[in-house]
Amino acid sequence: MIATAITLAVPAHAGGLYFSERGVRPLARGGAFVAGADDIGAMWFNPAGLVDAQGTFMADASLMLFSASFTPLVQVVGDAGAIQTEQLATVQGSTPPLAIPTVGIAFPVGAERRWTVGGGVFAPYTPLLSWPATAPDGTATPARYSLVSLQGSLLGIFDLFAAYKVSEQFRIGAGVEVLAGVFQDVVDLDANPGILGAPQDPAYDALSQTRATIFTPSGNAGATWIPSRYVRIGVSGQLPFWIDAPATVNVRLPSAPVFANASQVGESAGVKFRLPAHLRAGVEVRPIDALRVEVSYEHQFWSLQDTIDITPHNIELVGITGFPSPYSIPRISIPRHLQDCDSVHLGGEYRIDTSATTKVHLRLGTSFETSAVPTAYESPLTVDGNKLTFAGGIGVTIGRTRIDATFAYVYMLPVDVSPTVGQLQPINPVGGNPLPGPPNNVINSGHYTASAPIIGLGFQYAFDVSPAHKPQPVRPLPSPPPPPPPPPPPPPPVVAPVIPVEVAPPEPKTKPKKKKPTAHPPSSTP
């Protein structure tokens, strides 16, 4: 009985499902914020987009006005043993006004500003639902066995991230996350042994209050490719959260006579279950600089949560009439059998430059998401069905400051669970497991509706808008002067050139011509 309360507290907030996309600006785009993620909201959708968020601080909050209704259907045994279906009074579930926040900051690193680091905290857009224990006509409602209230719960995801600009066309990013906080719930447990009274007899109800402390790490990563100025493509993935949480429980034992002298010994227990992994992909087109339109797809692996396992730590009941004393509460496994769900998102924004320092951003978006809860396991604890979201918003940038506002409406298609289809019965804590009971012991059959208007406001400030410094070319150090050249070799000895002497060829030998005797004058001899 004690450990069962832990089961009902934790999944109602987390495994009962992120009812809407989160973040003021992303929600205004219908959740289509994977390829176009470029502010602190990229922590959840695609950490690679944080490259474009460097040097900024952002804070936003959304008010989810969630409401739900449950009209139980029960089977009773009529005259002659005939089984008849009866409709009980409708009960309304509601949530307190609660601002769901996002806060984060991103810093550039290095002169080239390729690295971005930072951190933040945010919470899933999940309602803290409450159900009345009695219907308007004063009768007890089966909803009390699923949930009475989650008020007092406080849970957030703390994120440290880093992103890197590989090139102008490609960015990557990753984050280390911790899901931390407190779950607190109030729920009625059915401690009827099954033989002492009618099923769901209020005299055997045990009102329990549970407080569970959660601290669970996880992580995510993403990449963005920009093949041209007109197109961006983004992908990202989120690891599961493996939850193994300690808890304390206080229980008001039933008013039935068998519990008149009973008491509880011990109050600690542990609970184990998993929250889903996510895969996202998106394509954003920018036909002109002022217009951005994205379509994205998301797959959530809720099938990881098949059961919730509770292990009491020496919790015992003493003094129950007809039972061994002390009676140890055994380990309990709660069937969940959740299923994977898919969603598609379409959205965008248009920028109007009203002046050199003032811009107006108009945003619209829509999405459709399938249910993570099979019809047979629908319950007031986890009201979930196929959902449609319609959203719009406006942003105004003045200098370094941007103010955002969003309104969205989430509508869940009604879910009908026949008494012959419903699979949930009150857990018998005395026996430690659900007892097979008559048809009218099913507690989740009925008609379910839910919707949520969401109003969001956000603020962003760019505290560092200095441009990146391009790397300067490295100038080589001057080289040492070259060594002096070796002395020239001595000149070779000067050798007078041999001047060839031209020798006239010998004249051909010819016979000398005989000279004619020369007449001499007669000599006078004295």
C-alpha positions as a printed NumPy array, in Angstrom:
array([[   0.   ,    0.   ,    0.   ],
       [   2.736,    2.446,    0.96 ],
       [   4.896,    1.69 ,   -2.053],
       [   1.961,    1.953,   -4.375],
       [   1.684,    5.637,   -3.599],
       [   5.134,    6.21 ,   -5.038],
       [   4.052,    4.639,   -8.276],
       [   1.153,    6.975,   -8.633],
       [   3.18 ,   10.076,   -7.947],
       [   6.046,    9.855,  -10.371],
       [   4.563,    8.85 ,  -13.72 ],
       [   1.72 ,   11.291,  -13.434],
       [   4.093,   14.176,  -13.939],
       [   6.619,   12.62 ,  -16.274],
       [   5.297,    9.458,  -17.867],
       [   2.017,   11.216,  -18.327],
       [   3.391,   12.955,  -20.853],
       [   4.66 ,   16.2  ,  -22.122],
       [   1.264,   17.616,  -23.042],
       [   2.724,   20.345,  -25.238],
       [   5.933,   21.454,  -26.905],
       [   7.95 ,   23.724,  -24.681],
       [   9.448,   27.213,  -24.937],
       [   7.684,   30.47 ,  -25.778],
       [   9.201,   31.036,  -29.219],
       [   9.361,   27.327,  -30.292],
       [   5.736,   26.809,  -29.235],
       [   4.654,   29.788,  -31.349],
       [   6.185,   27.929,  -34.315],
       [   4.212,   24.783,  -33.462],
       [   7.34 ,   23.07 ,  -32.156],
       [   8.995,   23.283,  -35.59 ],
       [  12.333,   24.346,  -34.116],
       [  14.96 ,   21.749,  -35.024],
       [  16.662,   23.088,  -38.151],
       [  15.882,   26.71 ,  -37.29 ],
       [  16.896,   26.54 ,  -33.624],
       [  19.081,   29.583,  -32.984],
       [  18.444,   30.78 ,  -29.419],
       [  18.639,   29.33 ,  -25.901],
       [  15.551,   27.207,  -26.651],
       [  17.874,   25.027,  -28.733],
       [  18.946,   23.358,  -25.437],
       [  15.957,   21.018,  -25.798],
       [  15.375,   20.891,  -29.556],
       [  18.858,   20.855,  -31.133],
       [  22.019,   21.867,  -29.224],
       [  23.839,   22.643,  -32.488],
       [  21.672,   25.749,  -32.825],
       [  23.336,   27.235,  -29.747],
       [  26.18 ,   28.38 ,  -32.015],
       [  23.83 ,   31.166,  -33.119],
       [  22.781,   31.921,  -29.523],
       [  26.227,   32.813,  -28.193],
       [  26.498,   35.974,  -26.189],
       [  22.834,   35.928,  -25.091],
       [  20.75 ,   35.505,  -21.955],
       [  17.155,   34.295,  -22.197],
       [  14.3  ,   33.756,  -19.753],
       [  10.711,   32.83 ,  -20.524],
       [   7.713,   31.285,  -18.826],
       [   4.407,   29.785,  -19.954],
       [   1.15 ,   29.457,  -18.074],
       [  -0.621,   26.184,  -18.949],
       [  -4.333,   26.314,  -18.082],
       [  -4.876,   22.563,  -18.33 ],
       [  -8.283,   21.037,  -17.725],
       [  -9.607,   17.494,  -18.127],
       [ -12.803,   15.553,  -17.502],
       [ -13.47 ,   11.914,  -16.66 ],
       [ -16.882,   10.288,  -16.909],
       [ -16.541,    6.787,  -15.373],
       [ -18.294,    3.754,  -16.797],
       [ -18.755,    0.781,  -14.492],
       [ -20.251,   -2.648,  -14.844],
       [ -22.633,   -3.923,  -12.231],
       [ -24.332,   -7.257,  -11.82 ],
       [ -28.082,   -6.776,  -12.153],
       [ -31.067,   -9.042,  -11.736],
       [ -30.618,  -12.658,  -12.748],
       [ -26.846,  -12.094,  -12.934],
       [ -27.002,   -9.837,  -15.967],
       [ -24.048,   -7.477,  -16.329],
       [ -25.049,   -3.902,  -16.98 ],
       [ -22.961,   -0.793,  -17.781],
       [ -23.682,    2.361,  -15.852],
       [ -22.345,    5.894,  -16.317],
       [ -21.29 ,    7.733,  -13.189],
       [ -21.118,   11.478,  -12.625],
       [ -18.434,   13.402,  -14.513],
       [ -15.523,   14.808,  -12.517],
       [ -13.279,   17.663,  -13.609],
       [  -9.511,   17.695,  -13.305],
       [  -7.655,   20.979,  -13.096],
       [  -4.244,   22.485,  -12.48 ],
       [  -3.111,   25.467,  -10.395],
       [  -1.774,   28.508,  -12.278],
       [   1.914,   27.702,  -12.617],
       [   4.516,   29.412,  -14.785],
       [   6.718,   26.802,  -16.484],
       [  10.151,   28.412,  -16.984],
       [  13.164,   28.402,  -19.264],
       [  16.352,   30.2  ,  -18.203],
       [  19.703,   29.989,  -19.976],
       [  22.879,   31.786,  -20.974],
       [  25.437,   31.13 ,  -23.72 ],
       [  28.998,   32.454,  -23.997],
       [  31.301,   32.603,  -27.025],
       [  34.766,   31.128,  -26.611],
       [  37.859,   32.129,  -28.522],
       [  38.653,   35.006,  -30.839],
       [  37.073,   33.185,  -33.781],
       [  33.891,   32.478,  -31.726],
       [  33.626,   28.951,  -33.043],
       [  32.828,   27.522,  -29.608],
       [  29.716,   28.28 ,  -27.563],
       [  29.315,   27.092,  -23.965],
       [  26.664,   27.731,  -21.378],
       [  23.899,   26.292,  -19.3  ],
       [  20.294,   26.573,  -18.311],
       [  17.311,   25.043,  -16.594],
       [  13.848,   24.274,  -17.926],
       [  10.823,   22.135,  -17.16 ],
       [   8.595,   19.939,  -19.345],
       [   5.183,   21.358,  -20.203],
       [   3.315,   18.891,  -18.025],
       [   0.26 ,   19.734,  -15.895],
       [   0.177,   19.27 ,  -12.116],
       [  -3.242,   17.684,  -12.248],
       [  -5.735,   17.354,   -9.403],
       [  -8.96 ,   15.298,   -9.245],
       [ -11.753,   15.489,   -6.658],
       [ -12.17 ,   12.408,   -4.494],
       [ -15.966,   12.691,   -4.81 ],
       [ -18.265,   13.539,   -7.677],
       [ -20.715,   16.465,   -7.576],
       [ -23.445,   14.106,   -6.382],
       [ -21.354,   13.14 ,   -3.336],
       [ -20.421,    9.651,   -4.488],
       [ -16.83 ,    8.471,   -4.476],
       [ -15.225,    8.483,   -7.926],
       [ -12.83 ,    5.852,   -9.31 ],
       [ -10.471,    8.707,  -10.238],
       [  -9.286,    8.755,   -6.628],
       [  -7.44 ,    5.459,   -7.187],
       [  -5.385,    7.055,   -9.94 ],
       [  -4.687,   10.504,   -8.569],
       [  -5.998,   13.095,   -6.146],
       [  -3.35 ,   15.815,   -6.453],
       [   0.193,   16.519,   -7.652],
       [   0.483,   19.94 ,   -6.055],
       [   3.806,   20.492,   -4.333],
       [   5.827,   18.817,   -7.096],
       [   8.797,   20.726,   -8.467],
       [  10.932,   19.243,  -11.219],
       [  13.431,   20.674,  -13.683],
       [  16.051,   19.661,  -16.218],
       [  19.46 ,   21.256,  -15.616],
       [  21.617,   21.491,  -18.723],
       [  25.298,   22.223,  -19.469],
       [  26.035,   22.463,  -23.174],
       [  28.727,   23.117,  -25.762],
       [  28.364,   23.783,  -29.485],
       [  30.991,   24.098,  -32.206],
       [  30.911,   25.83 ,  -35.564],
       [  32.856,   23.434,  -37.749],
       [  32.382,   25.674,  -40.776],
       [  29.89 ,   28.164,  -42.142],
       [  27.857,   25.187,  -43.376],
       [  28.047,   22.783,  -40.429],
       [  27.486,   23.014,  -36.641],
       [  27.381,   20.404,  -33.887],
       [  26.354,   20.568,  -30.236],
       [  25.752,   18.429,  -27.16 ],
       [  24.422,   18.794,  -23.644],
       [  24.739,   16.99 ,  -20.322],
       [  21.385,   17.012,  -18.517],
       [  20.149,   16.168,  -15.045],
       [  16.484,   15.642,  -14.213],
       [  16.202,   16.778,  -10.604],
       [  13.542,   17.804,   -8.155],
       [  10.74 ,   16.587,   -5.957],
       [   7.482,   14.779,   -6.677],
       [   4.712,   15.122,   -4.154],
       [   1.273,   13.615,   -4.578],
       [  -1.876,   12.605,   -2.774],
       [  -3.737,    9.467,   -3.872],
       [  -6.272,    7.031,   -2.464],
       [  -5.248,    3.369,   -2.259],
       [  -7.691,    0.477,   -2.081],
       [  -6.763,   -1.778,    0.838],
       [  -9.801,   -4.015,    0.497],
       [  -8.724,   -7.676,    0.836],
       [ -11.564,   -8.526,   -1.555],
       [ -13.625,  -10.676,    0.791],
       [ -14.713,   -8.247,    3.512],
       [ -16.553,   -5.636,    1.464],
       [ -17.663,   -4.537,   -1.969],
       [ -15.05 ,   -3.552,   -4.554],
       [ -13.942,    0.097,   -4.274],
       [ -15.559,    0.423,   -0.84 ],
       [ -14.535,    3.858,    0.546],
       [ -14.16 ,    2.323,    4.018],
       [ -11.033,    0.564,    2.743],
       [  -9.486,    3.644,    1.115],
       [  -6.064,    4.66 ,    2.415],
       [  -5.131,    8.275,    1.736],
       [  -1.392,    8.521,    1.06 ],
       [   1.013,   11.388,    0.57 ],
       [   4.266,   10.645,   -1.197],
       [   7.437,   12.672,   -1.567],
       [  10.033,   11.325,   -4.   ],
       [  13.447,   12.874,   -4.685],
       [  14.813,   12.475,   -8.203],
       [  18.332,   13.088,   -9.54 ],
       [  18.944,   11.387,  -12.878],
       [  21.536,   12.262,  -15.566],
       [  21.042,   12.073,  -19.314],
       [  22.23 ,   13.907,  -22.418],
       [  21.424,   15.058,  -25.928],
       [  23.237,   16.033,  -29.119],
       [  22.462,   17.534,  -32.517],
       [  23.826,   18.8  ,  -35.812],
       [  22.811,   21.478,  -38.307],
       [  23.796,   21.517,  -41.978],
       [  23.376,   24.663,  -44.09 ],
       [  23.838,   23.581,  -47.734],
       [  22.785,   27.013,  -49.01 ],
       [  21.515,   30.34 ,  -47.748],
       [  17.965,   29.142,  -48.448],
       [  17.95 ,   25.786,  -46.611],
       [  18.864,   24.444,  -43.181],
       [  18.674,   20.792,  -42.121],
       [  18.785,   19.749,  -38.47 ],
       [  18.816,   16.446,  -36.563],
       [  19.02 ,   15.777,  -32.828],
       [  18.613,   13.017,  -30.284],
       [  17.774,   12.828,  -26.578],
       [  18.841,    9.915,  -24.372],
       [  16.323,    8.374,  -21.934],
       [  16.148,    9.213,  -18.246],
       [  16.65 ,    6.074,  -16.144],
       [  14.951,    6.937,  -12.863],
       [  15.806,    5.162,   -9.613],
       [  14.439,    7.42 ,   -6.915],
       [  14.123,    7.193,   -3.137],
       [  10.846,    8.271,   -1.546],
       [   9.098,    8.712,    1.766],
       [   5.415,    7.978,    2.293],
       [   2.856,    8.898,    4.944],
       [  -0.444,    7.02 ,    4.902],
       [  -3.755,    7.406,    6.685],
       [  -4.909,    3.812,    7.12 ],
       [  -8.485,    2.808,    6.221],
       [ -11.401,    3.319,    8.57 ],
       [ -12.605,   -0.289,    8.185],
       [ -12.727,   -2.272,   11.482],
       [  -9.892,   -4.626,   10.48 ],
       [  -7.522,   -1.623,   10.466],
       [  -8.725,   -0.176,   13.777],
       [  -5.523,   -1.155,   15.608],
       [  -3.185,   -1.136,   12.603],
       [  -0.164,    1.078,   12.135],
       [   2.698,    1.567,    9.715],
       [   6.346,    0.844,   10.46 ],
       [   8.906,    2.357,    8.112],
       [   8.323,    4.868,    5.342],
       [  11.089,    4.539,    2.749],
       [  10.964,    2.823,   -0.628],
       [  12.478,    3.027,   -4.097],
       [  10.909,    3.352,   -7.52 ],
       [  12.335,    2.566,  -10.955],
       [  11.094,    3.466,  -14.412],
       [  12.285,    5.15 ,  -17.596],
       [  11.378,    8.309,  -19.47 ],
       [  11.682,    8.205,  -23.238],
       [  14.443,    8.866,  -25.72 ],
       [  13.643,   11.331,  -28.54 ],
       [  14.7  ,   11.63 ,  -32.173],
       [  14.044,   14.835,  -34.142],
       [  14.642,   15.994,  -37.701],
       [  13.666,   19.198,  -39.469],
       [  14.106,   21.203,  -42.657],
       [  13.823,   24.978,  -42.663],
       [  13.593,   27.001,  -45.866],
       [  14.343,   30.714,  -46.148],
       [  13.121,   31.835,  -49.586],
       [  13.839,   35.433,  -48.584],
       [  15.85 ,   36.795,  -45.69 ],
       [  12.743,   37.848,  -43.774],
       [  10.802,   34.55 ,  -44.024],
       [  11.556,   31.214,  -42.342],
       [   9.327,   28.105,  -42.637],
       [  10.137,   24.727,  -41.067],
       [   8.63 ,   21.264,  -41.069],
       [   9.91 ,   18.795,  -38.46 ],
       [   9.267,   15.295,  -37.173],
       [   9.732,   13.773,  -33.725],
       [   9.633,   10.186,  -32.448],
       [   9.35 ,    9.558,  -28.697],
       [  10.273,    6.107,  -27.357],
       [   7.65 ,    5.829,  -24.614],
       [   7.633,    2.044,  -25.008],
       [  10.676,    2.104,  -22.699],
       [   8.176,    2.549,  -19.864],
       [   6.536,   -0.87 ,  -19.74 ],
       [   6.223,   -1.15 ,  -15.967],
       [   6.989,    0.812,  -12.843],
       [   8.764,   -1.232,  -10.214],
       [   8.499,   -0.368,   -6.533],
       [  10.696,   -1.872,   -3.845],
       [   9.695,   -1.103,   -0.231],
       [  12.583,   -0.757,    2.204],
       [  11.354,   -2.716,    5.207],
       [   7.866,   -1.171,    5.22 ],
       [   5.572,   -3.181,    7.471],
       [   1.983,   -3.033,    8.715],
       [   1.23 ,   -4.221,   12.219],
       [  -2.036,   -4.879,   14.016],
       [  -4.273,   -5.751,   11.014],
       [  -7.01 ,   -8.073,   12.257],
       [  -6.656,  -11.513,   10.719],
       [  -3.213,  -10.826,    9.19 ],
       [   0.269,  -11.775,   10.33 ],
       [   1.886,   -9.01 ,   12.331],
       [   4.098,   -7.497,   11.139],
       [   3.025,   -7.789,    7.508],
       [   5.804,   -6.834,    5.077],
       [   4.824,   -5.001,    1.905],
       [   6.283,   -6.934,   -1.038],
       [   7.801,   -5.6  ,   -4.254],
       [   5.141,   -4.291,   -6.648],
       [   5.224,   -3.973,  -10.445],
       [   2.678,   -1.627,  -11.985],
       [   1.704,   -2.273,  -15.624],
       [   2.096,    0.73 ,  -17.925],
       [   2.654,   -0.697,  -21.433],
       [   3.141,    2.723,  -23.003],
       [   3.729,    2.956,  -26.727],
       [   5.985,    5.043,  -28.949],
       [   4.399,    8.182,  -30.325],
       [   5.083,   10.412,  -33.324],
       [   4.479,   14.059,  -34.07 ],
       [   4.765,   16.377,  -37.063],
       [   5.224,   20.136,  -36.791],
       [   4.815,   23.009,  -39.23 ],
       [   5.65 ,   26.581,  -38.388],
       [   7.63 ,   29.66 ,  -39.193],
       [   8.149,   33.346,  -38.679],
       [   8.308,   36.541,  -40.722],
       [  10.524,   39.505,  -39.817],
       [   9.552,   43.108,  -40.434],
       [  12.394,   45.636,  -40.159],
       [  10.687,   48.784,  -38.939],
       [  13.947,   50.673,  -38.427],
       [  17.667,   50.105,  -38.26 ],
       [  17.394,   48.91 ,  -34.644],
       [  13.798,   47.664,  -34.367],
       [  12.341,   44.448,  -35.787],
       [   8.977,   42.718,  -35.445],
       [   8.711,   38.902,  -35.7  ],
       [   5.344,   37.318,  -36.555],
       [   5.047,   33.576,  -35.827],
       [   2.528,   30.807,  -36.578],
       [   2.591,   27.057,  -36.099],
       [   0.622,   23.837,  -35.745],
       [   1.355,   20.232,  -34.836],
       [  -0.222,   16.805,  -34.476],
       [   0.933,   14.138,  -32.006],
       [  -0.239,   10.571,  -31.459],
       [  -0.955,    9.225,  -27.998],
       [   1.657,    7.421,  -25.901],
       [  -1.007,    5.695,  -23.777],
       [  -2.848,    2.671,  -25.19 ],
       [  -6.596,    2.947,  -24.799],
       [  -6.705,    0.054,  -22.342],
       [  -4.367,    1.917,  -19.958],
       [  -5.804,    5.43 ,  -20.187],
       [  -6.516,    6.782,  -16.707],
       [  -6.938,   10.02 ,  -14.744],
       [  -3.274,    9.599,  -13.821],
       [  -2.131,    9.938,  -17.436],
       [  -4.776,   11.64 ,  -19.533],
       [  -3.346,   11.457,  -23.018],
       [  -4.686,   11.083,  -26.531],
       [  -4.024,   12.25 ,  -30.052],
       [  -3.426,   16.   ,  -29.798],
       [  -3.675,   19.018,  -32.097],
       [  -1.875,   22.276,  -31.361],
       [  -2.557,   25.686,  -32.893],
       [  -0.208,   28.513,  -31.958],
       [   0.857,   32.029,  -32.819],
       [   3.072,   34.707,  -31.395],
       [   4.912,   37.949,  -31.837],
       [   8.403,   39.131,  -30.981],
       [   9.845,   42.635,  -30.912],
       [  13.594,   43.284,  -31.089],
       [  14.818,   46.7  ,  -29.967],
       [  18.57 ,   47.016,  -30.085],
       [  19.973,   44.106,  -28.099],
       [  16.675,   43.162,  -26.428],
       [  13.929,   40.874,  -27.732],
       [  10.503,   40.44 ,  -26.124],
       [   8.328,   37.459,  -27.141],
       [   4.683,   36.6  ,  -26.519],
       [   2.828,   33.416,  -27.494],
       [  -0.658,   31.98 ,  -27.304],
       [  -1.309,   28.302,  -28.056],
       [  -4.244,   25.965,  -27.723],
       [  -3.761,   22.215,  -27.294],
       [  -6.787,   20.038,  -27.95 ],
       [  -6.863,   16.333,  -27.128],
       [  -9.238,   14.195,  -29.142],
       [ -11.643,   12.435,  -26.726],
       [ -10.756,    8.925,  -25.558],
       [ -13.369,    6.289,  -24.719],
       [ -12.424,    3.227,  -22.672],
       [ -15.029,    0.473,  -22.526],
       [ -15.34 ,   -1.549,  -19.297],
       [ -14.485,   -4.598,  -21.375],
       [ -11.308,   -2.895,  -22.648],
       [  -9.974,   -1.192,  -19.52 ],
       [  -7.13 ,   -3.062,  -17.83 ],
       [  -6.448,   -1.094,  -14.654],
       [  -7.689,   -2.289,  -11.282],
       [  -6.926,   -1.042,   -7.776],
       [  -3.732,   -2.53 ,   -6.449],
       [  -4.281,   -4.559,   -3.321],
       [  -1.348,   -3.497,   -1.117],
       [  -2.131,   -6.21 ,    1.405],
       [  -1.569,   -8.835,   -1.268],
       [   1.078,   -6.737,   -3.03 ],
       [  -0.453,   -7.098,   -6.491],
       [  -3.737,   -6.385,   -8.27 ],
       [  -6.379,   -8.943,   -7.413],
       [  -8.486,  -10.346,  -10.247],
       [ -11.913,   -8.99 ,   -9.43 ],
       [ -15.368,   -8.783,  -10.897],
       [ -15.933,   -6.679,  -14.028],
       [ -16.94 ,   -3.643,  -11.979],
       [ -13.497,   -3.508,  -10.335],
       [ -11.96 ,   -1.826,  -13.417],
       [ -11.117,    1.747,  -12.45 ],
       [ -10.118,    3.375,  -15.769],
       [ -13.115,    2.751,  -18.054],
       [ -14.942,    5.89 ,  -19.111],
       [ -14.858,    8.983,  -21.307],
       [ -11.84 ,   11.345,  -21.216],
       [ -11.373,   14.873,  -22.542],
       [  -8.555,   17.394,  -22.085],
       [  -7.383,   20.738,  -23.427],
       [  -4.949,   23.456,  -22.497],
       [  -4.717,   27.115,  -23.475],
       [  -1.09 ,   28.259,  -23.012],
       [   0.083,   31.852,  -22.585],
       [   3.804,   32.575,  -22.724],
       [   6.135,   35.56 ,  -22.335],
       [   9.861,   35.665,  -22.995],
       [  12.884,   37.946,  -22.787],
       [  16.263,   37.764,  -24.513],
       [  19.269,   40.077,  -24.205],
       [  22.398,   39.987,  -26.372],
       [  25.243,   41.013,  -24.078],
       [  28.074,   40.207,  -26.497],
       [  27.724,   41.076,  -30.166],
       [  31.389,   41.602,  -31.005],
       [  32.319,   40.058,  -34.361],
       [  34.609,   37.123,  -34.695],
       [  38.235,   37.902,  -35.483],
       [  39.549,   36.271,  -38.587],
       [  42.872,   34.57 ,  -38.052],
       [  45.816,   36.635,  -39.272],
       [  48.38 ,   34.965,  -41.507],
       [  51.44 ,   33.944,  -39.59 ],
       [  54.53 ,   35.803,  -40.748],
       [  57.681,   33.724,  -40.723],
       [  60.515,   34.9  ,  -38.515],
       [  63.364,   36.549,  -40.397],
       [  65.983,   34.01 ,  -41.332],
       [  69.599,   34.592,  -40.312],
       [  71.801,   36.172,  -42.974],
       [  73.432,   33.653,  -45.241],
       [  77.114,   32.892,  -44.586],
       [  79.595,   34.872,  -46.699],
       [  80.453,   33.179,  -49.936],
       [  83.816,   31.409,  -50.06 ],
       [  86.668,   33.406,  -51.603],
       [  86.929,   32.975,  -55.319],
       [  89.585,   30.562,  -56.501],
       [  92.822,   32.154,  -57.707],
       [  92.744,   33.015,  -61.336],
       [  94.435,   30.53 ,  -63.591],
       [  97.893,   31.528,  -64.851],
       [  97.813,   33.747,  -67.857],
       [  99.288,   31.991,  -70.841],
       [ 100.097,   34.07 ,  -73.813],
       [  97.989,   32.914,  -76.586],
       [  99.753,   31.273,  -79.407],
       [  99.205,   33.448,  -82.347],
       [  99.502,   31.416,  -85.465],
       [ 101.882,   32.874,  -87.952],
       [ 100.747,   32.815,  -91.418],
       [ 103.459,   31.486,  -93.601],
       [ 103.244,   32.341,  -97.148],
       [ 103.213,   29.324,  -99.242],
       [ 106.447,   28.774, -101.035],
       [ 106.55 ,   30.221, -104.446],
       [ 106.664,   27.693, -107.113],
       [ 110.136,   27.087, -108.39 ],
       [ 110.644,   28.561, -111.832],
       [ 113.67 ,   28.867, -113.941],
       [ 115.134,   32.315, -113.71 ],
       [ 114.85 ,   34.217, -116.812],
       [ 118.114,   34.927, -118.506],
       [ 118.841,   38.543, -118.46 ],
       [ 119.785,   40.148, -121.672],
       [ 123.219,   41.615, -121.537],
       [ 123.083,   45.234, -120.854],
       [ 125.032,   47.454, -123.207],
       [ 127.652,   49.251, -121.321],
       [ 129.321,   52.293, -122.592],
       [ 132.858,   51.718, -123.663],
       [ 135.133,   52.213, -120.93 ],
       [ 137.983,   54.566, -121.369],
       [ 141.085,   53.177, -120.078],
       [ 143.579,   55.523, -119.404]])
